[in-house]
């Protein structure tokens, strides 16, 4: 959940949908969102969902000092929920940030792209990559694609990004089937503002001509897509996936 969600009734609709399908997942929350509306975040936790940390203000983590300040600013959220899972804005994080996460009590990080088989413990933190597909070869223990374009550079399609969920829509279930067929979990994310049923967007073709395709894709309403996926697959919080890696 980032800066886009302001409508609490829509949050309640999403929680009702998850409850209907008996699905529990991870909400990566900004510290400033908890300060604006602690009751909303508390209601997420009260219904059995995991509260993960997504920085305080959605700043890009250019170095560990930025992350340390974001953690310090989020003391109320962290002391209330003691989150163990972290995901960086834009899936962008520097290697020195992992030590800061470990010292701050985080156990899991999902701020990279890659195949689930490269899940590993780095500086005491279990790295669970967002799903990526492709022939690219990721070597070493720390050389993981840390943002969308880095994944592409490594020959990986960052298929777990919200962009591809929005781009493929209902067809995204084929992606999940493909990954599951390899006996691996599909790890993907969507933003809170993509689940706003009131969203409208211009035709994709005209937006492509104008060079605005990315903005339009990210502006698509995915509520119906998520509802369809919930009815067809089993979902668990990121901490459950991390424990299944055997690295905890």
N, C-alpha and C positions, 0 to 999 in steps of 0.2 A: 504494500500500500504506500503510494507516494503522494505527491502534492495534488493529484487530480481528484481525490475523493472527498467530496464535501456533503454529499447527500446521504444522510443516515438511513432513511427509508430504503434506499437502494442497497445499502450494506445488509440491512435486515432481510431483504429479498434474497440476497446471495446466501446468507446464513441459513435461511429456510430451505433453499435449494440443496445445499450441502447436507442439511439434516434429513431432507427427504430421501436422499440417496445413501445416507449413513456414511458419508465421506468426511474424513478429517485430513486437513492439509496444513501447510505452513503459510502464515501471513508474515511477510517481511515488512516491518513497520518502521516509519520514521519517528524519531524521538519527538519532533515538533508536532506530529499528529496526535501523539498521546497527550501532550500538554494542551492542545486545542480541544480535544474531546476524549478524556480518559475513559468515560463510560462506554464509548463505542469500542475501544480496544479491549477493555475489560470483558465486554460481552462476547468478543471473539474467543478469548481464553476460556470464559465460563462455559462455552459450548463445546469445549474439548479440542480446539485447534491450537496448533503450536504458534507461539509468537517468536518470530525471528527478528533480527536487527538489520536495518537498512540505512544506517547512519542517522544523524539528527536532521540535516537540512538538504539531503540529496546532493551534497557536494561531490565532485569528482575527486577520487582519492589519488592525488598525484604523488604523495609520499606518506610515510607513517605519522608524521606530525599532524597532518590533516585528519587522519583517522583518530588519533589520540584525542584531538580536540572535539571531534564529533561524538566520541564515546563519553567524554567528560560532560558535554552538554546534554547528553541523554541519560543522566544519572537517575532520573525519576522513572523512566521506562525500564531501565536495566535493573534497578533495585526492586521494582514491583514484579517483574516477570522473570528475571534472571535468564534471559535468552541464551541458548547455547549455539544457535545457528546464525550465520551471517551471510549476507549477499551484498556486494558492492553495487552502487549505482552504475548503470551502463556496463555491468560485468567488467569493471576496470579497477584493478588493484595492483599495487606494486609489491614485490616480494617482501620488503621489510615490514609491510603491514601485518603479515602473518604472525610475527613475533608479538606485535601489539595485541592481536586478537587472543593469542595464547595467554598472555599475561593478564588479560581482562576477563578470563574465564570462559572464552568461547571454545567449543570443541569441534565445530563443523564450519566449513566455509564452502560456498558454492558460487565463487566469483571467477569462473573460468569456463571454457568450452572444451569438450572432448568426449571420447568414448568412455563409458562407465568403467571399463577395464583399467583405466589409468587412475582410478580413485586411489589416493595414497595419503599418508600422513606427512605433512611438510611443516617443520618447526613446531611439532606438537599439535597441529590442527589437521583434522581429516578433510581433505579436499574432495568434494563431490562435484564433478563438472556438470554443467548444463549440457544436454545432449547435442552432439555434433556428428555429422556423417561425412565420410569422404576418405580418399586414399592417403591423405597426409599422415606422416609418421611423426609422433611426438616423442622426443627423446629426453632423457634426464628426469630428475625428480622435481624440478621447479620450472622447467620451460613449458608452461601450459599457456595456451592462448587466453589472454586476459581481457579481450574485448572483441566485439563483432568483427572488425576488420582484421584483427590479428588472427582470428580463426580462419578467415578466408585466405590470408597469406600463408597459413600452414596447410592449405589444401583441405580444410574442414568447412563444411556447410553448417553454420550455427543454427541447426534446425530447431533447437529448443527455445530460441528467442521468441519474444512476443511478435516480432515482425513476421516470422514464418507461420506462426499460429494464425495471425490475422490474414496473411496472404493466402493460405490454403483453406482456411475456414473449415467447413464440415469435412473436407478431404484430409484434415490433419489426423483423423483416426487411422488412415493408412500408414502414416509415419509411425504412430505408436505400435501398430501391428508389426511393422518392419523391425523396429527395435526390440520388441518383445520376442519376436521370432528368433532373435539371437540370444535369448535368455538373459536380457538386460532390461533394466527399468528405463522408461522414457522420462527424462527430467526436463520439464519446460516451465515457463512462467508467462503470466499475463499481468498487465498493469490494472490497477483498480479502475482507472478511467476508461478502460476498454470494456468494462462490464456495465456501462451506463446505457440502459435501454433507450435513453433519450437522444443518444448520439445520432447525428446525421452526417453524411459525407457526400461530396460530389462524385460523379461517375469516375471510375478508375481510368478509363481511356483518356478522357479530357485532362485528367490530372497528370497522366504520364506525359502528354504532349507539353504541359506546362512545367514539367520537371518537378512536380510535387508528389510523386508516387509514394515516397516514404511517409510523408505526413498523412496522406490519405489512408494508407494501409494501417498505420498505427491508430488512426481515428475510427476504425471499423468497430462496430458493436459486436462483441464476442459472446454475449450472454447465452445466446441460443446454441453456439458451438460448445461452450463449456457444459451446458445442460446435456447435450447429446453425448459428449465424452464421459460424463459422470454416469450415464446409464449403460455404458458399454465397457468400462474398464474399472479396475480397482486402483484406488489412490491412497497414498499414505504420506505422512509428514516427512520432511527431509531428514529428520533425525532418525527415523525408522530405516530409511534408505542407507544412511551412514552406518548404522549398526550392522546392517546386512553385509556391508563391505568387509567385515571381519577386522577392521583396523582400530576399532574402539576398544 
